[in-house]
Amino acid sequence: MILEHGVVRTLDPSLPLGRALAIAGELVVGGVGTHENALPSPERVDLGGRCVVPGFTDAHVHFPTWALAQREVRLEGAPSLAEAVERVRAALPAVRAGGWLRGRGWRSGDWSPVEEPTREALD
């Protein structure tokens, strides 16, 4: 099989990018050149400019979630509701009037004392 017309990221610093890739069975046999093109009618996959990465690398990203998280208050490791509320309070100056402030990563079961956050506590 030949994957062509795309970007092949090799993770090899000496040759980080390729435009095509030849696969034989379960093995990557190399970039595409005259030798691979001489194979009897190899299956070809047009990548349409898409990217191929090595299979042992988890190359996906939850970009929308990540982007939203950049503006959220990080509450991981807060030992108590009081600490979580303090982190929220410290983030308030960055919120525009009428805007939302979101937090993530809190675990009320780890707080001492164990208590659920309420609107009253957060307001």
N, C-alpha and C positions, 0 to 999 in steps of 0.2 A: 504494500500500500504506500502511496506517496501523498503526503499532505503538502499542498502547495498554495501559493498566493496568500501567504499569511506572515505572521511574525512568530518565529520559533525562539523562545528564550531557553538557553541551554544551561544557565547557571554555571557556566565554565568561563572564568575571566579571560581566557585566551581567545575565546570565540563566543561572546555573550549572545549574539543574535544570528539567526539564519532566516531564510525566506521559505525553505521547504525542508521536509524530513521524510526519510525512507524507513519503513517499518517492515520487517520480515517475521511473521508469526508474533511472538511476544518480545522480539528484540528490535531495538532501534539500530539500524545498520548505517546510518549516517545522513549527511546532507545529500541533496539530489544533484547528480552530475550525469555524464554520458553513460556510465556503467549502469546506474539504476534505470535510466530511460530505456536501456536495451532489454530489460526484462520483458517477457512475453505478456503483453497487455496488462500492466499492473493496474490495480484499482487506484483511482485518483480521487482525492477529496479536495475540492476548492474551498479553502478557508475563508475566502472573501474578506481578507484583511484581518481576520480574527487572530487571536494569540493562542499559542500552544505552550504549555509549561510542563516540566517533568511531573510524572504521576505521583511521586512520593512527596510532593510539595502541595500543601493545601493552599491553593492560590485564589480562594474566593474571599470576598469582602462583603460584609453587610454594610455597604456604604451609607444608605439612608439612616440606619441606626447609629452608625459611628458619627455621622454629621450632626444628628440631633444631640448625641451625647456630649459633643464639644461645648454645648451651651448649658448643660445640666449640672446641678450641684452634685458632686461626688460624695456619697454618704457611706461608702465602704469603710469598714473599720470604726465607725462611730460607736463608742461604748455605751451610749445612752441616748434617750430622747433629747435630753438637754443639749448634748453635743451636736446632734443632728439639727436641732432648731438653731443653734449658734451658727452652723455652717450655712444654713438657709439665710439667716439674717445677714451674714457677711456678704452673700451674693446679691442681695437686694439692690445695691446701688447700680449694678450693671443692667437692671431690667428697666425697659422704657415704660413710661406711664401706661397703665392698662394692660401691660404685657403679662405673659405667663412666666413663672419660674418653676422649672421641673427639677426633680431630684431623682437619683437612681442609686441602687446598690445598698439600700438600708436593709438590715435584718433585725427586726424588733425582737426576735427570739434570742439574739445575742446581747441585748441590752440589759443593763442592771439598773433598776428593776425592769423586768419584761413588761412592756406596755406598748400598745399600738398608738401610732401618731394620730392625732385628731385634728380637725380643722381649727378648733380652738387653740390647741397648742402651737400650730403652725402660724396662725394669724397673729 
